[in-house]
Amino acid sequence: MTTATLPYRVTPARVLRSEWHKLWTLRSTWINLAVTSLLTAAMGAGLGAAYDGSGEGGMDAVMFALLGTQFATINLGVLGILATAGEYSTGQIRATMTAVPRRLPVLWSKAAVLAAVILPLTLATNLLTFPLAQSFLNGTDLSASLGDPGVLRALAGNAAGLTLLAVLALGIGALLRSVPTAIGAFIGLVMILPEVLAMLPYAFVDDAVRYFPGKALEALTTAQPQPGAASPGASLLAMLLWTATILTVAATVLRHKDV
């Protein structure tokens, strides 16, 4: 390779820089992330202000403050899907794969960039939302502080779980290559399928449902273990396996299927 062509060599750092630029230059990225943080904080504050302390108990303080996670799950999942399937819908994927003919570095770079953006954002949002909600809950049965056992672990666990869900959605987008189809598959896997399976009268199905992504995220978001839920460690491992499996399948399809 001559000196003249070296500046144009494809390297992991350059692919990462390219994917970082593509993600941050989309207006939808800024809007999505801002709305996600605002909804989470606003819902936490609103629920805290509306709570009259007459609950029957059993609600976890962190789970209560982060009920806005339901919106974050969808918003961040859509962001992940747009990072991959969005390029197929616009045709930009052809230019991307022409520039990076080995293909797989593109997928890994997209996943790394998305995780690097979402993890600190969700963690910062959680660390803001929990004290904000607690400012209204002082003296109630849901009163808690950041120093209480399990609270920081649950706040960090929720951020890690949301990050993994977004990367999982990115993998679904790369696998299905259609934004509407990928969104439907993501919502079905995370929110609908576990509820449908839970209605089946089989104990082994109930055990399996605990480790579906949505249920695992719930377990990661509680400061105190809940009856019938998986442990935080097992839940995190399950989410890692779900995400790794879908990314692996997406990588296999990307490597062998035309764009």
Solvent accessible surface area in square Angstrom, and as a share of the most:
residue,aa,sasa,rsa
1,M,162,0.72
2,T,87,0.51
3,T,112,0.65
4,A,77,0.60
5,T,66,0.38
6,L,73,0.37
7,P,79,0.50
8,Y,180,0.68
9,R,123,0.45
10,V,74,0.43
11,T,30,0.17
12,P,104,0.66
13,A,60,0.46
14,R,91,0.33
15,V,6,0.04
16,L,72,0.36
17,R,151,0.55
18,S,55,0.36
19,E,9,0.04
20,W,114,0.40
21,H,115,0.51
22,K,40,0.17
23,L,12,0.06
24,W,59,0.21
25,T,86,0.50
26,L,88,0.44
27,R,193,0.70
28,S,51,0.33
29,T,0,0.00
30,W,147,0.52
31,I,96,0.49
32,N,23,0.12
33,L,11,0.06
34,A,51,0.40
35,V,63,0.36
36,T,5,0.03
37,S,24,0.16
38,L,125,0.62
39,L,67,0.33
40,T,6,0.04
41,A,13,0.10
42,A,63,0.49
43,M,56,0.25
44,G,0,0.00
45,A,20,0.15
46,G,39,0.38
47,L,49,0.24
48,G,1,0.01
49,A,61,0.47
50,A,80,0.62
51,Y,45,0.17
52,D,115,0.60
53,G,29,0.28
54,S,84,0.54
55,G,39,0.37
56,E,182,0.82
57,G,49,0.47
58,G,72,0.69
59,M,93,0.41
60,D,12,0.06
61,A,17,0.13
62,V,0,0.00
63,M,37,0.16
64,F,18,0.07
65,A,0,0.00
66,L,0,0.00
67,L,38,0.19
68,G,0,0.00
69,T,15,0.09
70,Q,106,0.47
71,F,93,0.39
72,A,2,0.02
73,T,6,0.03
74,I,62,0.32
75,N,31,0.16
76,L,1,0.01
77,G,0,0.00
78,V,36,0.21
79,L,4,0.02
80,G,0,0.00
81,I,0,0.00
82,L,58,0.29
83,A,17,0.13
84,T,5,0.03
85,A,0,0.00
86,G,11,0.11
87,E,13,0.06
88,Y,35,0.13
89,S,80,0.52
90,T,105,0.61
91,G,21,0.20
92,Q,81,0.36
93,I,6,0.03
94,R,151,0.55
95,A,67,0.52
96,T,13,0.07
97,M,14,0.06
98,T,111,0.64
99,A,62,0.48
100,V,15,0.09
101,P,97,0.61
102,R,197,0.72
103,R,49,0.18
104,L,36,0.18
105,P,35,0.22
106,V,2,0.01
107,L,3,0.01
108,W,116,0.41
109,S,8,0.05
110,K,13,0.06
111,A,11,0.09
112,A,51,0.39
113,V,8,0.05
114,L,1,0.01
115,A,30,0.23
116,A,59,0.45
117,V,10,0.06
118,I,0,0.00
119,L,77,0.38
120,P,75,0.47
121,L,49,0.25
122,T,6,0.03
123,L,60,0.30
124,A,59,0.46
125,T,13,0.07
126,N,3,0.02
127,L,71,0.35
128,L,112,0.56
129,T,0,0.00
130,F,1,0.00
131,P,54,0.34
132,L,68,0.34
133,A,0,0.00
134,Q,18,0.08
135,S,78,0.50
136,F,97,0.40
137,L,0,0.00
138,N,127,0.65
139,G,77,0.74
140,T,34,0.20
141,D,80,0.41
142,L,8,0.04
143,S,53,0.34
144,A,23,0.18
145,S,58,0.37
146,L,64,0.32
147,G,71,0.68
148,D,55,0.29
149,P,106,0.67
150,G,25,0.24
151,V,3,0.02
152,L,97,0.48
153,R,86,0.31
154,A,0,0.00
155,L,0,0.00
156,A,47,0.37
157,G,10,0.09
158,N,0,0.00
159,A,1,0.00
160,A,28,0.22
161,G,0,0.00
162,L,5,0.03
163,T,10,0.06
164,L,25,0.13
165,L,2,0.01
166,A,0,0.00
167,V,11,0.06
168,L,1,0.01
169,A,0,0.00
170,L,0,0.00
171,G,0,0.00
172,I,10,0.05
173,G,0,0.00
174,A,4,0.03
175,L,52,0.26
176,L,69,0.34
177,R,35,0.13
178,S,37,0.24
179,V,27,0.15
180,P,104,0.65
181,T,75,0.44
182,A,0,0.00
183,I,43,0.22
184,G,45,0.43
185,A,41,0.31
186,F,3,0.01
187,I,48,0.24
188,G,20,0.19
189,L,26,0.13
190,V,9,0.05
191,M,65,0.29
192,I,97,0.49
193,L,71,0.35
194,P,2,0.01
195,E,90,0.40
196,V,70,0.40
197,L,43,0.21
198,A,46,0.36
199,M,149,0.66
200,L,75,0.37
201,P,117,0.74
202,Y,115,0.44
203,A,80,0.62
204,F,143,0.60
205,V,15,0.08
206,D,66,0.34
207,D,66,0.34
208,A,50,0.39
209,V,9,0.05
210,R,86,0.32
211,Y,84,0.32
212,F,25,0.10
213,P,0,0.00
214,G,12,0.12
215,K,55,0.23
216,A,0,0.00
217,L,10,0.05
218,E,84,0.38
219,A,6,0.04
220,L,4,0.02
221,T,2,0.01
222,T,8,0.05
223,A,9,0.07
224,Q,92,0.41
225,P,107,0.67
226,Q,56,0.25
227,P,130,0.82
228,G,54,0.52
229,A,43,0.33
230,A,11,0.09
231,S,61,0.40
232,P,35,0.22
233,G,52,0.50
234,A,35,0.27
235,S,0,0.00
236,L,65,0.32
237,L,103,0.51
238,A,11,0.08
239,M,2,0.01
240,L,83,0.41
241,L,106,0.53
242,W,72,0.25
243,T,7,0.04
244,A,53,0.41
245,T,78,0.45
246,I,22,0.11
247,L,21,0.11
248,T,83,0.48
249,V,67,0.38
250,A,0,0.00
251,A,9,0.07
252,T,72,0.42
253,V,38,0.22
254,L,5,0.02
255,R,157,0.57
256,H,141,0.63
257,K,109,0.46
258,D,120,0.62
259,V,51,0.29
